[in-house]
Amino acid sequence: MTEMEDMGFFGLPEAAYRFVYDALYLVTAKPPESVRTPLEYQGWLRVKQERVEKLFKTDGSQWFFLYWADNEGFTDHDGDISDCWLTPHGEALLVELGEYLFAIEHEAIKAAEEKAAKAAEK
């Protein structure tokens, strides 16, 4: 069984897969190695928080997602659920969702290019 099948999300709209992918990626994001000073860290943290607020829109939806991801075994933490990381199960789901979403986007681009080529032939 794949992670997506295990999650019970087959048949849902692409937007649901995109939301879970974006949310898992965002809530577990850690600063890149290029962030070295406290000022750089504060800047990175501010951008991350802005993205969190844009994605979740309310604190309730963010907390719901954090507890859901923890309960499903996609994330783990040391007592502060808002400072979580991906489990191997969560990493596998993130990879699978990324590949699935890439394939959908690739097909959409390919279809648009074919449509444009046919229109240009006329």
C-alpha positions, 0 to 999 in steps of 0.5 A: 500500500502506498502512503497516499492509499494509507492516508485514504486520500485517493479520489480527492481533488488535487487541491487536497493533495497540494494542501497536505504537501504544502502544509507538511513541507512548511510546518517541518521546514528548518532554516537552510545552512546559509542562515547563519546569523540571528538576523538572518534567522529572524528574517527566515522565520518571519517569511516562514510565518507569513507563509504559514498564515497564508496557507492556514488562514486561521490558528485553528486550521494550523493546530488541527493540521499539526495534531492530525499529522502527528496522530497519523504518524507523519510528524513527531516532536519533543513535546512542542507540536509546533516544532515538529519534523517528518517521520519516515512515514511523513517523508515517504508521503511528501515524496509520493505527493510531490511526484504525483503533483509533478506528474499532474503539472507536467501533464497540464503543461504538455496538454497546453503546449499541444493545444497551442501547437494545434492552434498555431497550425490553423 
